[in-house]
Amino acid sequence: MKLATIGYEKETQAVVIGKLKDAGVELVVDVRAVASSRRAGFSKTLLSASLNEAGIGYVHLRQLGTPKPGRDAARKGHIAAMHEIFHAHMVEPGAQLELAKATEFARGKKVALLCYEADAAGCHRTILANWICEDLSAEVGGCEIENL
């Protein structure tokens, strides 16, 4: 089983959708706290419509996004601080519920976690992908993270 992650920081919408299609992604799980963007084509409504037109589903799980202090830390290059803030946020019941939803989605189809950061290592989506894969590995005997 493969779980994909993708960041759109340096890409156009067309390139991102092309990568998703090439990887066989069936559902994009938007893990941004705020699903709006200054980059053309990546705000929630337009992105959802464009993905659906390409045959890819879309769901926004806001509670899986990094809180503002974490985003601010990441912008300053303080990745360890962002991780700490994100981990503290993820103990919240709403975040746990949405993590369970994302895991359930990944159980049945090829999912890609989408966020802004181009470098998956500096983004909270890698933490989420690891948690989801840990849960899935216990059930299906393996999970591989593919960074698109």
ABEGO torsion letter per residue (X at the ends): XBBBBBBAAABBAAAAAAAAAAAGBABBBBABABABBABBGABAAAAAAAAAAAGBBBBBBAAABBBAAAAAAAAAGBAAAAAAAAAAAAABAAAAAAAAAAAAAAAABBBBBBBABABAAABAAAAAAAAAAAAAAAAAGEBBBBBX
